[in-house]
Amino acid sequence: MHNQKILILDDEQIVIDAIKKHLKVYGYTIYEAKNGIDGIKLFHEINPILIILDLKMPVMDGVEFLQKINLTPTDPYSVIVLTGHGSDEDMERCFELGVSAFLHKPFNLYELKGLVKNSIALKHVEKDLKRQLHARNKMEEELWKYRYMLEDLVEKRTSQLKVTNEKLHVEINERLKAEERLKQSLREKEVLLREVHHRVKNNLQIVSSLLDLQTRYIDNDASLEMFRDSQRRLKAMALIHEKLYQSDNMERIEFGKYVENLLNHLYASYCLNTDRISLKTDIDECYIGIDTAVPCGLIINEIVSNSLKHAFPSDAQGDINVALKLQQDATFTLAISDTGIGISPDMDLQNAQTLGLRLVNALVLDQLEGSIQCNTNPGTTFRITFGELKYSKRG
């Protein structure tokens, strides 16, 4: 195991000693501080991959510490917060700053060990994914460069042929050779791009397997369901990359077949009886690029999962409908509805308490740049309108 650095910030020495005793057997290098000021100095000196932070400390508390280090979810380190009496406002603020997990004191040391191992593993996987995505973008840039070279070469050769007719055969041969080289290069780039999608899918499955292994150490139903939800989200993204590397078109997927596969996976993951809850789809034949397909797939995953878990209590029967329609102005309308008990008509999506609904709202507004409406009674219907994101919008 690589020597990983962990920083513990807690004003109780007995807590620090207990954590160090249980984590050192894994080969971690552990540093400690009893207040936020000393913690900031150590943080800049050692660059830890994980911070275990007490929310309430003298001199500088945990929330102020997180603000001082400018924590964001994309940082190369994770934060696990320990709290004995933190308020809901403190916890919400910590999650907004990018904290990955909370444990309430007194906490189970074995649960903490699991969170530590999982947090570090996820950070490593995240780094690998970023490197692979960067490599994919570079290959796509090369692909466009070669296409522009072809257009420029064809134009120059055509002009020369008009001026010097006696060199016709020579120029044609040169052009054919250049085109063959370019086609060969494009085939190689497509193979590489297909391999990138394959590896991204495999890495997402690795993360899912890590989460599955972690669930064996969880005996809390709420925590277990959170891990299962994360696995379903990973599966929704992995299916898209699987469709891309299996398809002849490396830029777009047949969305109807993808949705069918995604819904079948959700049914299987919840072990539901199709005679009790039936799924109906009405998807227009359309091919959607990965930039649009990923957030759209995650939205379907979250809303359908929510219906499967909450809409039909006590073995109630009903239907779940998923429809995607292509409008005349080239926008899409996604409607997901169920005939269940419905949700509160006063529910505000922007301030929803559940991670799933907050994720849906963020994906619609920030990723798809669309709009969302939620109607209830009877049942629940989400209606989402969006346009397909273009390649030029990529950052």
C-alpha positions as CSV (number, residue, x, y, z in Angstrom):
1,M,0.0,0.0,0.0
2,H,1.2,3.5,-0.8
3,N,2.0,5.6,2.3
4,Q,-1.1,7.7,2.6
5,K,-1.2,10.8,4.9
6,I,-4.2,11.4,7.2
7,L,-4.7,14.5,9.3
8,I,-6.9,14.2,12.5
9,L,-8.3,17.4,14.0
10,D,-10.0,16.8,17.4
11,D,-9.6,18.5,20.8
12,E,-10.1,15.1,22.6
13,Q,-6.8,13.1,22.8
14,I,-8.7,9.9,23.6
15,V,-10.5,10.2,20.3
16,I,-7.3,10.8,18.4
17,D,-5.6,7.9,20.1
18,A,-8.5,5.5,19.3
19,I,-8.5,6.5,15.7
20,K,-4.8,6.2,15.3
21,K,-4.7,2.8,16.9
22,H,-7.3,1.4,14.4
23,L,-5.9,3.1,11.3
24,K,-2.1,2.6,11.7
25,V,-2.4,-1.1,11.0
26,Y,-3.3,-0.2,7.4
27,G,0.0,1.6,6.9
28,Y,-1.4,5.2,7.0
29,T,0.8,8.0,8.2
30,I,-1.3,9.9,10.7
31,Y,-0.8,13.5,11.9
32,E,-2.9,15.2,14.6
33,A,-3.9,18.7,15.8
34,K,-6.2,19.8,18.6
35,N,-7.5,23.0,17.0
36,G,-8.1,24.5,13.5
37,I,-5.1,26.9,13.5
38,D,-2.6,24.1,14.1
39,G,-4.5,22.0,11.7
40,I,-4.1,24.5,8.9
41,K,-0.4,24.7,9.4
42,L,-0.1,20.9,9.2
43,F,-2.5,20.7,6.2
44,H,-0.2,22.9,4.1
45,E,2.9,21.0,5.2
46,I,1.8,17.4,4.6
47,N,-0.9,17.7,1.9
48,P,-3.0,14.8,3.3
49,I,-5.3,12.7,1.2
50,L,-7.9,12.5,4.0
51,I,-8.9,14.8,6.9
52,I,-10.9,13.5,9.9
53,L,-12.3,16.7,11.5
54,D,-14.2,17.4,14.7
55,L,-16.9,19.9,14.1
56,K,-16.6,21.7,17.5
57,M,-13.1,22.7,18.6
58,P,-11.6,25.6,20.6
59,V,-9.9,28.5,18.9
60,M,-11.2,27.6,15.4
61,D,-14.1,25.2,14.8
62,G,-14.4,22.7,11.9
63,V,-16.6,24.8,9.7
64,E,-14.2,27.8,9.8
65,F,-11.3,25.3,9.1
66,L,-13.1,24.1,6.0
67,Q,-13.6,27.7,4.9
68,K,-10.0,28.6,5.4
69,I,-8.7,25.7,3.2
70,N,-11.3,26.5,0.5
71,L,-12.6,23.0,0.4
72,T,-14.4,22.0,-2.8
73,P,-15.8,18.5,-3.9
74,T,-13.1,18.4,-6.7
75,D,-10.1,18.7,-4.3
76,P,-7.6,15.8,-4.2
77,Y,-8.5,15.0,-0.6
78,S,-11.6,13.9,1.3
79,V,-13.1,15.2,4.6
80,I,-14.9,13.0,7.2
81,V,-16.6,15.1,9.9
82,L,-17.0,13.9,13.5
83,T,-19.7,15.7,15.5
84,G,-21.3,15.1,18.9
85,H,-23.7,18.1,18.9
86,G,-23.5,19.8,15.5
87,S,-26.6,21.6,14.3
88,D,-28.4,20.8,11.1
89,E,-27.3,24.1,9.7
90,D,-23.6,23.2,10.4
91,M,-24.0,19.8,8.7
92,E,-25.7,21.4,5.7
93,R,-22.9,24.0,5.5
94,C,-20.3,21.2,5.6
95,F,-21.9,19.3,2.8
96,E,-22.1,22.5,0.7
97,L,-18.3,23.0,1.3
98,G,-17.6,19.5,0.0
99,V,-17.5,17.1,3.1
100,S,-17.8,13.5,1.9
101,A,-19.3,11.9,5.1
102,F,-20.5,12.6,8.7
103,L,-20.2,10.4,11.8
104,H,-21.9,11.2,15.0
105,K,-20.1,10.7,18.3
106,P,-19.8,8.1,19.8
107,F,-19.1,6.5,16.5
108,N,-18.2,2.9,15.4
109,L,-14.5,2.7,14.7
110,Y,-15.1,-0.1,12.2
111,E,-17.5,2.1,10.3
112,L,-14.9,4.9,10.4
113,K,-12.3,2.5,9.0
114,G,-14.6,1.6,6.2
115,L,-15.3,5.2,5.4
116,V,-11.6,6.0,5.4
117,K,-10.7,3.2,3.0
118,N,-13.6,4.0,0.7
119,S,-12.9,7.7,0.7
120,I,-9.2,7.2,-0.2
121,A,-10.1,4.6,-2.9
122,L,-12.6,6.9,-4.5
123,K,-10.1,9.7,-4.7
124,H,-7.7,7.5,-6.5
125,V,-10.4,6.3,-8.9
126,E,-11.4,10.0,-9.4
127,K,-7.8,10.9,-10.3
128,D,-7.6,8.0,-12.8
129,L,-10.9,9.0,-14.4
130,K,-9.8,12.6,-14.8
131,R,-6.6,11.5,-16.5
132,Q,-8.5,9.2,-18.9
133,L,-11.1,11.9,-19.7
134,H,-8.2,14.3,-20.4
135,A,-6.7,11.7,-22.7
136,R,-10.0,11.3,-24.5
137,N,-10.4,15.0,-25.1
138,K,-6.8,15.2,-26.5
139,M,-7.6,12.4,-28.9
140,E,-10.8,14.1,-30.0
141,E,-8.8,17.3,-30.7
142,E,-6.4,15.3,-32.8
143,L,-9.3,13.8,-34.7
144,W,-10.6,17.2,-35.6
145,K,-7.2,18.4,-36.5
146,Y,-6.8,15.6,-39.0
147,R,-10.2,16.3,-40.5
148,Y,-9.2,19.9,-41.1
149,M,-5.9,18.8,-42.6
150,L,-7.8,16.6,-45.1
151,E,-10.1,19.5,-46.2
152,D,-7.1,21.7,-46.6
153,L,-5.1,19.1,-48.6
154,V,-8.1,18.4,-50.9
155,E,-8.5,22.1,-51.7
156,K,-4.9,22.6,-52.4
157,R,-4.6,19.6,-54.7
158,T,-7.8,20.6,-56.6
159,S,-6.4,24.0,-57.2
160,Q,-3.1,22.6,-58.5
161,L,-4.9,20.2,-60.8
162,K,-6.8,23.1,-62.5
163,V,-3.6,25.0,-63.1
164,T,-1.3,22.2,-64.1
165,N,-3.3,19.7,-66.1
166,E,-0.1,17.8,-67.1
167,K,0.5,16.7,-63.5
168,L,-3.0,15.2,-63.2
169,H,-2.0,11.6,-62.5
170,V,0.7,12.5,-60.1
171,E,-1.5,14.7,-58.0
172,I,-4.3,12.2,-58.0
173,N,-2.0,9.5,-56.7
174,E,-0.6,11.8,-54.0
175,R,-4.2,12.6,-52.9
176,L,-5.2,9.0,-52.7
177,K,-2.2,8.1,-50.7
178,A,-2.8,11.0,-48.3
179,E,-6.4,10.0,-47.9
180,E,-5.5,6.4,-47.2
181,R,-3.0,7.6,-44.5
182,L,-5.7,9.8,-43.0
183,K,-8.3,7.0,-43.0
184,Q,-5.9,4.7,-41.3
185,S,-5.2,7.3,-38.7
186,L,-8.9,7.9,-38.1
187,R,-9.4,4.2,-37.7
188,E,-6.7,4.1,-35.1
189,K,-8.2,7.0,-33.3
190,E,-11.6,5.4,-33.3
191,V,-10.1,2.2,-31.8
192,L,-8.4,4.3,-29.1
193,L,-11.6,6.3,-28.4
194,R,-13.6,3.0,-28.2
195,E,-11.0,1.7,-25.7
196,V,-11.4,4.9,-23.6
197,H,-15.1,4.4,-23.3
198,H,-14.5,0.7,-22.4
199,R,-12.0,1.7,-19.7
200,V,-14.3,4.4,-18.3
201,K,-17.1,1.8,-18.1
202,N,-14.8,-0.7,-16.4
203,N,-13.5,1.9,-13.9
204,L,-17.1,2.9,-13.0
205,Q,-17.8,-0.8,-12.4
206,I,-14.7,-1.0,-10.2
207,V,-16.1,1.9,-8.1
208,S,-19.4,0.1,-8.0
209,S,-17.7,-3.1,-6.8
210,L,-15.8,-1.2,-4.1
211,L,-19.1,0.2,-2.9
212,D,-20.6,-3.3,-2.9
213,L,-17.7,-4.6,-0.9
214,Q,-18.2,-1.7,1.6
215,T,-21.8,-2.6,2.1
216,R,-20.7,-5.9,3.7
217,Y,-19.5,-3.8,6.7
218,I,-22.6,-1.7,7.0
219,D,-25.5,-2.8,9.2
220,N,-27.3,0.5,9.1
221,D,-30.2,0.4,6.6
222,A,-30.1,4.1,5.8
223,S,-26.3,4.0,5.1
224,L,-26.7,0.8,3.1
225,E,-29.4,2.4,0.9
226,M,-27.1,5.4,0.3
227,F,-24.4,3.1,-1.0
228,R,-27.0,1.2,-3.2
229,D,-28.2,4.6,-4.7
230,S,-24.6,5.5,-5.5
231,Q,-24.2,2.1,-7.3
232,R,-27.3,2.7,-9.4
233,R,-26.0,6.2,-10.4
234,L,-22.7,4.6,-11.4
235,K,-24.5,2.0,-13.4
236,A,-26.5,4.7,-15.2
237,M,-23.3,6.3,-16.4
238,A,-21.5,3.0,-17.1
239,L,-24.4,2.0,-19.4
240,I,-23.8,5.1,-21.6
241,H,-20.1,4.3,-22.1
242,E,-21.0,0.7,-22.8
243,K,-23.4,1.7,-25.5
244,L,-20.8,4.1,-27.1
245,Y,-18.0,1.5,-27.4
246,Q,-20.5,-1.1,-28.7
247,S,-21.9,1.3,-31.3
248,D,-20.7,2.2,-34.8
249,N,-21.3,5.8,-33.9
250,M,-18.8,6.9,-31.2
251,E,-20.4,10.2,-30.4
252,R,-24.1,9.4,-30.0
253,I,-26.2,6.6,-28.5
254,E,-29.7,5.2,-29.4
255,F,-31.4,6.6,-26.3
256,G,-34.5,4.4,-26.4
257,K,-32.5,1.2,-26.0
258,Y,-30.4,2.8,-23.3
259,V,-33.5,3.7,-21.3
260,E,-34.9,0.2,-21.6
261,N,-31.6,-1.2,-20.3
262,L,-31.5,1.3,-17.5
263,L,-35.1,0.5,-16.4
264,N,-34.5,-3.2,-16.5
265,H,-31.4,-2.7,-14.3
266,L,-33.5,-0.7,-11.8
267,Y,-36.2,-3.4,-11.7
268,A,-33.5,-6.0,-11.0
269,S,-31.7,-4.0,-8.3
270,Y,-35.0,-3.5,-6.4
271,C,-36.1,-7.1,-6.9
272,L,-39.6,-6.0,-7.8
273,N,-42.6,-8.0,-9.0
274,T,-43.5,-6.8,-12.5
275,D,-47.1,-7.8,-11.9
276,R,-47.3,-5.3,-9.0
277,I,-45.5,-2.3,-10.6
278,S,-45.4,-2.1,-14.4
279,L,-43.0,0.1,-16.3
280,K,-44.2,1.7,-19.6
281,T,-42.0,3.7,-22.0
282,D,-42.7,5.9,-25.0
283,I,-39.4,7.1,-26.4
284,D,-39.1,8.7,-29.8
285,E,-36.4,7.2,-32.0
286,C,-33.4,9.6,-31.4
287,Y,-29.7,9.5,-31.0
288,I,-28.3,11.7,-28.3
289,G,-24.7,12.8,-27.6
290,I,-22.9,11.8,-24.4
291,D,-23.0,15.4,-22.9
292,T,-26.8,15.2,-22.9
293,A,-27.2,11.5,-22.3
294,V,-25.3,11.3,-19.0
295,P,-27.3,13.9,-17.1
296,C,-30.5,12.7,-18.7
297,G,-29.8,9.1,-17.7
298,L,-29.0,10.2,-14.1
299,I,-32.3,12.1,-13.9
300,I,-34.3,9.1,-15.1
301,N,-32.4,6.9,-12.6
302,E,-33.2,9.3,-9.6
303,I,-36.9,9.8,-10.4
304,V,-37.7,6.2,-11.2
305,S,-35.8,5.0,-8.2
306,N,-37.7,7.4,-6.0
307,S,-41.0,6.1,-7.4
308,L,-40.0,2.4,-6.9
309,K,-39.0,3.1,-3.3
310,H,-41.8,5.4,-2.1
311,A,-44.7,5.6,-4.5
312,F,-46.3,2.2,-3.8
313,P,-46.3,1.3,-0.1
314,S,-47.7,-1.8,1.4
315,D,-47.6,-3.9,-1.8
316,A,-49.7,-1.4,-3.7
317,Q,-50.0,-1.8,-7.4
318,G,-49.5,0.8,-10.1
319,D,-47.7,2.1,-13.2
320,I,-44.5,4.1,-13.9
321,N,-44.4,5.9,-17.2
322,V,-41.3,7.3,-19.0
323,A,-41.7,9.3,-22.2
324,L,-39.2,11.3,-24.2
325,K,-40.5,13.4,-27.1
326,L,-38.6,15.3,-29.7
327,Q,-40.3,18.6,-30.4
328,Q,-40.4,20.6,-33.7
329,D,-38.0,23.2,-32.4
330,A,-35.4,20.3,-31.7
331,T,-35.9,20.4,-28.0
332,F,-36.8,17.4,-25.9
333,T,-39.6,16.9,-23.4
334,L,-39.0,14.2,-20.8
335,A,-42.0,13.1,-18.7
336,I,-41.7,10.6,-15.8
337,S,-44.9,9.8,-13.9
338,D,-46.3,7.2,-11.5
339,T,-49.8,6.4,-10.2
340,G,-48.6,6.1,-6.6
341,I,-49.4,8.1,-3.5
342,G,-47.8,11.3,-4.7
343,I,-45.5,13.7,-3.0
344,S,-46.3,16.8,-1.0
345,P,-47.7,19.6,-3.3
346,D,-45.7,22.1,-1.2
347,M,-42.4,20.4,-2.1
348,D,-39.8,22.9,-3.4
349,L,-37.3,21.2,-5.7
350,Q,-34.6,23.8,-5.2
351,N,-34.7,23.3,-1.4
352,A,-35.5,19.5,-1.4
353,Q,-34.3,17.6,1.6
354,T,-33.4,14.4,-0.3
355,L,-30.1,14.2,-2.2
356,G,-31.9,12.5,-5.2
357,L,-34.3,15.4,-5.8
358,R,-31.6,18.0,-5.3
359,L,-29.5,16.1,-7.8
360,V,-32.3,16.1,-10.3
361,N,-32.8,19.9,-9.9
362,A,-29.1,20.5,-10.3
363,L,-28.8,18.3,-13.4
364,V,-31.7,20.0,-15.1
365,L,-30.8,23.6,-14.4
366,D,-27.0,23.4,-14.5
367,Q,-26.1,20.5,-16.8
368,L,-29.0,20.4,-19.3
369,E,-29.8,24.2,-19.0
370,G,-33.5,23.2,-19.1
371,S,-36.6,23.6,-16.9
372,I,-38.5,21.3,-14.6
373,Q,-42.1,21.1,-13.3
374,C,-43.5,18.7,-10.7
375,N,-47.2,18.0,-10.5
376,T,-49.0,15.7,-8.0
377,N,-52.4,14.4,-7.1
378,P,-53.1,11.9,-8.4
379,G,-49.6,10.3,-8.5
380,T,-46.6,12.4,-9.3
381,T,-45.4,13.7,-12.7
382,F,-42.0,15.4,-13.5
383,R,-41.9,17.2,-16.8
384,I,-38.5,18.4,-18.0
385,T,-37.8,20.4,-21.1
386,F,-34.2,20.8,-22.5
387,G,-32.2,21.1,-25.7
388,E,-29.3,18.9,-26.7
389,L,-25.9,20.2,-25.6
390,K,-23.5,20.8,-28.4
391,Y,-19.8,19.9,-28.6
392,S,-18.7,23.5,-28.6
393,K,-20.1,24.0,-25.1
394,R,-17.5,21.7,-23.6
395,G,-15.1,23.2,-21.2
